[in-house]
Amino acid sequence: MRLAHASAVSVVGVHGHPVRIEAALLSGLPRFQIVGLPDAALSESKERVRAAFYAAGIAFPDSRVTVNLSPADTPKSGTGFDLAIAAAILAAVAGRRLDPDVYYLGELGLDGTVRPVRGVLPAALGARDETARMLVVPCGCAAEASLVDIDVREVWHLSQIAEELGLECGTAPEPARPTLRKAGPTRTIPDLADVYGQEEAKFALEVAAAGGHHMLMTGSPGVGKSMLAARMPGILPPLAHEHAVEVAAIASALGDFDGTLSTVAPFTAPHHTASATALVGGGPVPRPGAASRAHRGVLFLDELPEFSSRALQGLRQPMESGTVEIHRARMSLSFPARFQLVGAANPCACGNLLEGPGRCTCSVRQRRDYYRKIGGPIFDRIDISVVMRRLRRCELAASAAAEATATVAGRVREARERQNRRYGAEAWSRNADVPAAILRRATTVPSRIDRMLDAEMNRGNLTMRGTDKILKVAWTIADLAGEDAPGADAFHQALVFRSATGVRA
């Protein structure tokens, strides 16, 4: 028996896990078998590897070939193991030992070429965490893998690996120009200066961006809810490098990464017909959903009451924990999902409740049922709620020139810097992330506000979670004002933001 090993990475969800490829050449009738929990695409690797050997002028072993993917209980899927399997077989044929700290990633074509695969970035992160010395990737993937602090080498044909091991093979052809994934349209963030009026909603948006708070805008159709939401990424601070890599790794695992690392916060706006799996993640082979696509950015849910109740309730945990936990009989996965929820809703099913007496055609029960799918637990997790009313033409004409995005972004950045200096911990870079117990110890609540909070809690209008969120929003308002601690005005504004959902009644 001749045995050789190679190292590979299995991308499970958005995380890379090391896999040891063992190739054994055994006596007996010729047969090629792959064991170790491969999926259908990986099982078909046998035919791709055989054809690639033939195309590269390499004699495939005339013996029983068994390839084991270890550990066997780690899920393995996709075509990215082709290159590592071929390298292990070549090493067994040559009687050579491959460096276990060199990891291989790539799909083999029937002509022996090494083709790009999705998930290069999370694979590189997983290899780095295992102290890998080098990652061998297909031609055109080096830039993506190099976003991680690891040595990267590109290969474009199986003959290159065979030559290094001293095997007879055909000459490797010249590398073809890599077929890059087509980049999506250039992302342009509209300017806040385009939005006239709605000063209260603009201030609420600024507070939400400064503190990382979840937000709900309620108003008649056409008042500007979607316009404001689309401008939020422009006022959020640029992503730190490590956070930008996290966002890129999710896109890479989904096959959507175009190779360009962006520091602009992501903005994801799924349609209201999205299923729970599409919104939160999951599926037969669990994949991230819209909540993870919005990691470190904004998850905008337009027409919030139109989403299915099951989909919305799935957001409860990630809205607070920043992760999505997927549990299956054979695996448990965790997807990052530290997003800011920005919701937009009409005041009722017909949308005319705020348009004046007699305009709404909904009954009281219909108004209540319209919001029932959202549910109290989701409302309780929303920090800021604002009601937007339609402007008249005279109000639009009298509106002063609106502030530009850059001006508001500067104030948000200064408020974030105050929070970073105050907490001094990466996990608490925003007021929304700080444990409420710490804020309660550090905050003196004015006696009048304290009595108001007690009265609201005694009436059942305010939960303990709601009280904590008022505290966090008050701190953010103080940070925007440059104050060392929230005063009565900041608490009063936070209470207004908390109670502005009365249109549901």
C-alpha positions as CSV (number, residue, x, y, z in Angstrom):
1,M,0.0,0.0,0.0
2,R,1.2,3.5,-0.9
3,L,-0.3,6.3,1.2
4,A,-0.1,10.1,0.9
5,H,-1.8,13.1,2.4
6,A,-2.9,16.6,1.3
7,S,-4.6,19.4,3.2
8,A,-7.9,21.1,2.1
9,V,-10.6,23.3,3.6
10,S,-14.3,22.6,3.8
11,V,-16.4,25.7,3.8
12,V,-19.4,25.0,6.0
13,G,-21.8,28.0,6.1
14,V,-19.3,30.9,6.2
15,H,-16.5,29.2,8.1
16,G,-13.6,27.2,6.8
17,H,-12.8,23.9,8.5
18,P,-9.5,21.9,7.8
19,V,-9.9,18.6,6.0
20,R,-7.1,16.0,5.7
21,I,-7.2,14.2,2.3
22,E,-5.8,10.6,2.5
23,A,-5.1,8.8,-0.7
24,A,-4.2,5.1,-0.5
25,L,-3.2,2.9,-3.5
26,L,-4.2,-0.6,-2.7
27,S,-3.8,-4.0,-4.5
28,G,-6.9,-5.3,-6.2
29,L,-9.0,-4.6,-9.1
30,P,-8.9,-1.0,-10.3
31,R,-11.5,1.1,-8.5
32,F,-11.7,4.7,-7.4
33,Q,-13.7,5.4,-4.2
34,I,-14.2,8.5,-2.1
35,V,-15.3,8.2,1.5
36,G,-15.8,10.6,4.4
37,L,-19.2,12.1,4.0
38,P,-18.9,13.6,0.5
39,D,-22.0,15.2,-1.1
40,A,-23.1,14.5,-4.7
41,A,-20.9,17.1,-6.3
42,L,-17.9,15.8,-4.4
43,S,-18.6,12.2,-5.2
44,E,-18.5,13.2,-8.9
45,S,-15.0,14.4,-8.4
46,K,-13.8,10.9,-9.3
47,E,-14.7,11.4,-13.0
48,R,-13.2,14.9,-13.1
49,V,-9.9,13.7,-11.6
50,R,-9.7,10.8,-14.0
51,A,-10.3,12.9,-17.0
52,A,-7.9,15.6,-15.8
53,F,-5.1,13.0,-15.3
54,Y,-5.6,11.8,-18.9
55,A,-5.7,15.3,-20.3
56,A,-2.5,16.2,-18.5
57,G,-0.7,13.1,-19.8
58,I,-0.5,11.5,-16.4
59,A,-1.0,7.8,-16.0
60,F,-3.8,7.2,-13.5
61,P,-3.0,4.4,-11.0
62,D,-3.9,1.0,-12.2
63,S,-4.9,-0.2,-8.8
64,R,-7.6,0.3,-6.2
65,V,-7.6,4.0,-5.2
66,T,-9.3,5.0,-1.9
67,V,-9.6,8.6,-0.9
68,N,-10.6,9.4,2.6
69,L,-11.8,12.9,3.7
70,S,-11.0,13.3,7.4
71,P,-12.6,14.1,9.8
72,A,-15.5,12.1,8.4
73,D,-18.2,13.8,10.4
74,T,-17.3,17.3,9.0
75,P,-19.8,18.1,6.2
76,K,-18.1,18.4,2.8
77,S,-19.7,19.8,-0.3
78,G,-18.9,21.4,-3.6
79,T,-16.1,20.9,-6.1
80,G,-13.3,22.7,-4.3
81,F,-11.7,19.5,-3.1
82,D,-10.7,18.3,-6.6
83,L,-7.2,19.8,-6.6
84,A,-6.4,18.4,-3.1
85,I,-7.7,14.9,-4.1
86,A,-5.6,14.9,-7.2
87,A,-2.5,16.2,-5.4
88,A,-2.8,13.4,-2.8
89,I,-3.1,10.8,-5.5
90,L,-0.1,12.2,-7.4
91,A,2.0,12.2,-4.2
92,A,1.0,8.6,-3.5
93,V,2.0,7.6,-7.1
94,A,5.4,9.5,-6.8
95,G,6.0,8.2,-3.3
96,R,6.5,11.8,-2.1
97,R,5.2,13.6,1.0
98,L,3.2,16.8,0.6
99,D,3.7,19.6,3.1
100,P,0.7,19.4,5.5
101,D,0.8,23.2,6.0
102,V,0.1,23.8,2.3
103,Y,-3.6,23.7,1.6
104,Y,-5.1,23.1,-1.9
105,L,-8.4,24.6,-3.2
106,G,-9.8,24.3,-6.7
107,E,-12.1,22.5,-9.2
108,L,-10.6,20.4,-12.0
109,G,-11.9,20.7,-15.5
110,L,-11.9,17.7,-17.8
111,D,-9.0,19.2,-19.7
112,G,-6.8,19.4,-16.5
113,T,-7.3,23.1,-15.9
114,V,-7.8,24.3,-12.3
115,R,-11.0,26.4,-12.1
116,P,-12.2,29.0,-9.5
117,V,-14.6,28.0,-6.8
118,R,-16.8,30.0,-4.4
119,G,-15.7,30.4,-0.8
120,V,-12.0,31.2,-1.3
121,L,-12.0,33.9,1.3
122,P,-13.6,31.9,4.2
123,A,-11.3,29.0,3.1
124,A,-8.3,31.2,3.5
125,L,-9.5,32.4,6.9
126,G,-10.0,28.8,8.0
127,A,-6.5,27.8,6.7
128,R,-4.9,30.7,8.5
129,D,-6.6,29.8,11.8
130,E,-4.9,26.3,11.4
131,T,-1.5,28.0,11.0
132,A,-1.3,27.1,7.3
133,R,1.9,28.2,5.6
134,M,0.4,28.5,2.1
135,L,-2.8,28.3,0.2
136,V,-2.8,27.0,-3.4
137,V,-5.7,28.5,-5.3
138,P,-6.9,28.6,-9.0
139,C,-5.6,31.3,-11.3
140,G,-7.5,34.5,-10.7
141,C,-8.3,33.8,-7.0
142,A,-5.0,35.1,-5.4
143,A,-6.3,38.6,-4.8
144,E,-9.3,37.3,-2.9
145,A,-7.2,34.9,-0.8
146,S,-4.6,37.6,-0.2
147,L,-7.1,39.6,1.8
148,V,-6.0,37.2,4.6
149,D,-2.5,37.2,6.1
150,I,-1.4,34.0,4.4
151,D,1.0,33.1,1.5
152,V,-0.9,32.4,-1.7
153,R,0.1,30.6,-4.9
154,E,-1.9,30.3,-8.1
155,V,-2.0,27.2,-10.3
156,W,-3.9,26.8,-13.5
157,H,-3.2,23.2,-14.6
158,L,-2.8,19.8,-12.9
159,S,0.5,19.3,-14.8
160,Q,2.1,21.9,-12.5
161,I,1.5,19.8,-9.4
162,A,2.7,16.6,-11.2
163,E,6.0,18.3,-12.4
164,E,6.8,19.4,-8.8
165,L,6.5,15.8,-7.7
166,G,8.8,14.5,-10.5
167,L,6.1,12.7,-12.5
168,E,6.0,12.4,-16.2
169,C,3.3,14.5,-17.7
170,G,2.4,16.8,-20.5
171,T,3.6,20.4,-20.6
172,A,1.3,22.8,-18.7
173,P,-0.4,25.1,-21.2
174,E,-0.1,28.9,-20.8
175,P,-2.5,30.2,-18.2
176,A,-5.8,31.3,-19.8
177,R,-7.1,34.7,-18.9
178,P,-9.1,34.0,-15.7
179,T,-12.9,34.3,-16.1
180,L,-13.7,36.7,-13.3
181,R,-17.2,36.9,-11.8
182,K,-19.0,39.8,-13.3
183,A,-19.1,42.6,-10.8
184,G,-22.5,44.0,-10.0
185,P,-23.5,47.5,-10.8
186,T,-21.5,50.2,-9.0
187,R,-23.2,50.9,-5.7
188,T,-24.2,54.6,-5.4
189,I,-25.5,55.8,-2.1
190,P,-28.0,58.7,-2.6
191,D,-27.5,61.9,-0.7
192,L,-29.6,63.0,2.3
193,A,-29.8,66.5,0.8
194,D,-32.3,65.0,-1.7
195,V,-34.9,64.5,1.1
196,Y,-36.9,67.6,1.9
197,G,-38.6,68.0,5.3
198,Q,-39.1,65.1,7.6
199,E,-36.6,66.6,10.1
200,E,-37.7,64.3,13.0
201,A,-37.3,61.2,10.8
202,K,-33.8,62.4,9.7
203,F,-32.8,62.9,13.3
204,A,-34.1,59.5,14.2
205,L,-32.0,58.0,11.4
206,E,-28.9,59.9,12.6
207,V,-29.5,58.6,16.2
208,A,-30.0,55.0,14.9
209,A,-26.8,55.2,12.9
210,A,-24.7,56.7,15.7
211,G,-25.8,54.1,18.3
212,G,-26.5,51.0,16.1
213,H,-30.2,51.0,17.1
214,H,-33.0,49.2,15.3
215,M,-35.6,51.6,13.8
216,L,-39.1,51.6,12.5
217,M,-40.6,54.3,10.3
218,T,-44.4,54.4,9.9
219,G,-46.2,56.6,7.4
220,S,-48.4,56.8,4.4
221,P,-47.2,55.6,1.1
222,G,-44.9,58.0,-0.6
223,V,-43.8,60.1,2.4
224,G,-40.1,59.1,2.0
225,K,-39.5,56.0,4.2
226,S,-37.6,54.1,1.6
227,M,-35.7,57.2,0.6
228,L,-34.4,57.7,4.1
229,A,-33.6,54.0,4.6
230,A,-31.5,53.9,1.3
231,R,-29.4,56.8,2.6
232,M,-28.5,55.2,5.9
233,P,-25.3,53.4,4.7
234,G,-23.9,56.8,3.6
235,I,-24.0,58.1,7.2
236,L,-22.6,55.0,8.8
237,P,-18.9,55.0,9.6
238,P,-16.7,53.1,7.1
239,L,-16.1,49.4,8.1
240,A,-12.8,48.6,9.8
241,H,-10.6,46.2,7.7
242,E,-11.5,43.2,9.8
243,H,-15.2,43.9,9.6
244,A,-14.9,44.4,5.8
245,V,-13.2,41.0,5.5
246,E,-16.1,39.5,7.5
247,V,-18.6,40.9,5.1
248,A,-16.6,39.8,2.1
249,A,-16.3,36.3,3.5
250,I,-20.1,36.0,3.6
251,A,-20.4,37.2,0.0
252,S,-17.6,34.8,-1.0
253,A,-19.3,31.8,0.6
254,L,-22.5,32.7,-1.3
255,G,-20.6,33.2,-4.6
256,D,-21.3,36.9,-4.8
257,F,-17.9,38.4,-4.0
258,D,-16.4,40.3,-7.0
259,G,-12.9,40.5,-5.4
260,T,-13.2,44.1,-4.3
261,L,-13.0,44.8,-0.6
262,S,-15.5,47.5,0.3
263,T,-15.6,49.6,3.5
264,V,-19.2,50.8,2.8
265,A,-21.7,49.1,5.2
266,P,-23.9,46.6,3.3
267,F,-27.5,47.3,2.6
268,T,-29.9,44.4,2.1
269,A,-33.5,44.9,1.2
270,P,-35.3,41.5,0.7
271,H,-38.8,41.5,-0.8
272,H,-41.7,41.1,1.6
273,T,-42.5,37.7,0.1
274,A,-39.1,36.3,1.3
275,S,-39.4,33.0,3.3
276,A,-38.0,32.5,6.7
277,T,-35.1,30.5,5.2
278,A,-34.3,33.4,2.7
279,L,-34.5,35.9,5.5
280,V,-32.6,34.1,8.3
281,G,-30.7,31.4,6.6
282,G,-30.9,27.6,6.4
283,G,-32.0,25.1,3.8
284,P,-30.9,21.4,3.1
285,V,-27.3,22.6,2.9
286,P,-27.5,25.6,5.3
287,R,-26.6,28.9,3.7
288,P,-26.7,32.4,5.1
289,G,-29.8,34.5,4.5
290,A,-30.5,38.2,4.1
291,A,-29.8,38.8,7.8
292,S,-26.2,37.6,7.3
293,R,-25.8,39.5,4.0
294,A,-26.6,42.6,6.1
295,H,-23.9,41.8,8.6
296,R,-22.2,45.0,9.8
297,G,-24.8,47.0,7.8
298,V,-28.5,47.6,7.3
299,L,-31.3,45.1,6.9
300,F,-34.2,47.1,5.4
301,L,-37.6,45.5,5.5
302,D,-40.0,47.6,3.5
303,E,-43.7,46.8,4.0
304,L,-42.8,45.2,7.3
305,P,-46.3,43.9,8.2
306,E,-46.5,42.1,4.8
307,F,-43.7,39.7,5.8
308,S,-44.8,36.4,7.1
309,S,-45.0,36.0,10.8
310,R,-42.6,33.0,10.8
311,A,-40.0,34.9,8.9
312,L,-40.1,38.0,11.2
313,Q,-40.1,35.9,14.4
314,G,-36.9,34.3,13.2
315,L,-35.2,37.7,13.6
316,R,-35.7,37.8,17.4
317,Q,-32.5,36.1,18.3
318,P,-30.1,37.8,15.8
319,M,-31.5,41.2,16.6
320,E,-30.0,40.9,20.0
321,S,-27.2,38.4,19.7
322,G,-25.8,39.3,16.3
323,T,-25.7,35.7,15.2
324,V,-28.0,33.2,13.6
325,E,-27.9,29.7,15.0
326,I,-28.9,26.9,12.6
327,H,-29.4,23.4,14.1
328,R,-29.8,20.3,12.1
329,A,-29.7,16.6,13.1
330,R,-26.2,16.3,11.7
331,M,-24.7,19.7,12.2
332,S,-25.0,23.0,14.0
333,L,-23.9,26.3,12.3
334,S,-23.6,29.9,13.4
335,F,-23.9,32.7,10.8
336,P,-22.8,36.2,11.7
337,A,-25.7,38.6,11.6
338,R,-24.9,41.8,13.5
339,F,-27.2,44.1,11.4
340,Q,-29.3,47.1,12.1
341,L,-32.9,46.5,11.3
342,V,-34.7,49.4,9.6
343,G,-38.3,48.8,9.0
344,A,-40.9,50.7,7.0
345,A,-44.7,50.3,7.4
346,N,-47.9,51.9,6.4
347,P,-50.1,53.0,9.2
348,C,-52.9,50.5,8.1
349,A,-53.7,48.2,5.3
350,C,-55.2,50.9,3.1
351,G,-52.4,53.3,4.0
352,N,-54.6,56.3,4.6
353,L,-54.9,56.4,8.4
354,L,-52.7,59.5,8.7
355,E,-54.2,61.3,5.7
356,G,-57.1,62.9,7.6
357,P,-60.6,62.1,9.0
358,G,-62.6,59.8,6.8
359,R,-59.8,58.8,4.5
360,C,-59.0,55.4,6.1
361,T,-61.4,52.6,5.1
362,C,-60.0,50.1,7.7
363,S,-61.9,49.0,10.8
364,V,-60.2,49.0,14.2
365,R,-59.8,45.2,13.9
366,Q,-58.3,45.4,10.5
367,R,-55.7,47.9,11.8
368,R,-54.9,45.7,14.7
369,D,-54.6,42.6,12.5
370,Y,-52.4,44.5,10.0
371,Y,-49.6,44.7,12.6
372,R,-50.3,41.4,14.3
373,K,-47.8,39.4,12.2
374,I,-45.0,41.7,13.5
375,G,-45.8,40.8,17.0
376,G,-45.0,42.3,20.4
377,P,-41.6,40.7,20.8
378,I,-40.3,42.3,17.6
379,F,-41.7,45.7,18.5
380,D,-40.1,45.4,21.9
381,R,-36.7,44.9,20.2
382,I,-37.1,48.1,18.1
383,D,-35.2,51.0,19.8
384,I,-36.5,53.9,17.7
385,S,-39.9,54.4,16.2
386,V,-41.0,57.5,14.3
387,V,-44.2,58.5,12.5
388,M,-43.8,60.4,9.2
389,R,-46.6,62.6,7.9
390,R,-47.1,63.8,4.3
391,L,-45.8,67.3,3.5
392,R,-47.9,69.8,1.7
393,R,-46.6,71.6,-1.3
394,C,-46.2,74.8,0.7
395,E,-44.2,73.0,3.3
396,L,-41.9,71.6,0.6
397,A,-41.4,75.0,-0.9
398,A,-40.6,76.5,2.5
399,S,-38.2,73.8,3.5
400,A,-34.7,74.9,4.0
401,A,-31.8,73.3,2.2
402,A,-31.3,69.8,3.7
403,E,-28.0,68.7,5.2
404,A,-25.8,66.6,3.0
405,T,-24.9,63.1,3.9
406,A,-21.3,64.0,4.5
407,T,-22.3,66.5,7.2
408,V,-24.5,64.0,9.1
409,A,-21.8,61.3,8.7
410,G,-19.3,63.6,10.4
411,R,-21.5,63.9,13.5
412,V,-22.2,60.1,13.5
413,R,-18.5,59.4,13.3
414,E,-17.7,61.8,16.2
415,A,-20.5,60.1,18.3
416,R,-19.0,56.6,17.5
417,E,-15.6,57.9,18.6
418,R,-17.0,59.0,21.9
419,Q,-18.5,55.6,22.4
420,N,-15.2,53.9,21.6
421,R,-13.3,56.0,24.0
422,R,-15.9,55.4,26.8
423,Y,-16.1,51.6,26.5
424,G,-12.6,50.8,25.2
425,A,-13.7,47.4,24.0
426,E,-14.2,46.1,20.5
427,A,-17.3,44.2,21.5
428,W,-18.9,47.4,22.8
429,S,-18.2,49.8,19.9
430,R,-21.8,51.0,19.9
431,N,-24.3,51.9,22.6
432,A,-26.7,49.2,21.3
433,D,-24.1,46.5,22.0
434,V,-23.3,47.5,25.6
435,P,-24.8,45.3,28.4
436,A,-27.6,47.3,30.0
437,A,-26.4,46.4,33.5
438,I,-23.2,48.4,32.8
439,L,-25.1,51.4,31.5
440,R,-27.5,51.3,34.5
441,R,-24.5,51.5,36.9
442,A,-23.0,54.4,34.9
443,T,-26.2,56.5,34.5
444,T,-28.0,58.8,36.8
445,V,-31.6,59.0,35.6
446,P,-33.4,62.3,36.5
447,S,-36.0,61.8,39.1
448,R,-38.9,63.0,36.9
449,I,-37.9,60.6,34.1
450,D,-37.5,57.8,36.7
451,R,-41.0,58.3,37.9
452,M,-42.3,58.3,34.3
453,L,-40.5,55.0,33.6
454,D,-41.9,53.5,36.8
455,A,-45.4,54.6,35.9
456,E,-45.2,53.1,32.3
457,M,-43.9,49.8,33.7
458,N,-46.6,49.6,36.3
459,R,-49.2,50.2,33.5
460,G,-47.7,47.4,31.5
461,N,-46.8,49.8,28.6
462,L,-43.0,49.3,29.1
463,T,-40.9,46.1,29.6
464,M,-37.5,45.9,31.2
465,R,-36.0,45.5,27.8
466,G,-37.8,48.6,26.7
467,T,-36.4,50.6,29.7
468,D,-32.9,49.4,28.8
469,K,-33.3,50.5,25.2
470,I,-34.5,54.0,26.3
471,L,-31.3,54.2,28.3
472,K,-29.1,53.2,25.3
473,V,-30.9,55.7,23.0
474,A,-30.5,58.5,25.5
475,W,-26.8,57.8,25.7
476,T,-26.6,58.0,21.9
477,I,-28.5,61.3,21.8
478,A,-26.0,62.7,24.4
479,D,-23.1,61.5,22.3
480,L,-24.4,63.3,19.3
481,A,-24.8,66.5,21.4
482,G,-21.2,66.1,22.8
483,E,-22.4,65.6,26.3
484,D,-20.7,63.4,28.9
485,A,-23.9,61.9,30.1
486,P,-27.6,62.0,29.1
487,G,-29.7,64.6,30.7
488,A,-33.5,65.1,31.0
489,D,-33.8,66.3,27.3
490,A,-32.0,63.2,26.0
491,F,-34.2,60.9,28.1
492,H,-37.3,62.7,27.0
493,Q,-36.4,62.4,23.3
494,A,-35.7,58.7,23.8
495,L,-39.1,58.2,25.4
496,V,-40.7,60.0,22.4
497,F,-38.9,57.6,20.1
498,R,-40.1,54.6,22.2
499,S,-43.7,55.7,22.3
500,A,-44.2,56.7,18.6
501,T,-46.0,53.5,17.7
502,G,-49.5,54.5,18.7
503,V,-50.8,54.3,15.1
504,R,-51.1,50.5,15.7
505,A,-54.1,50.9,18.0
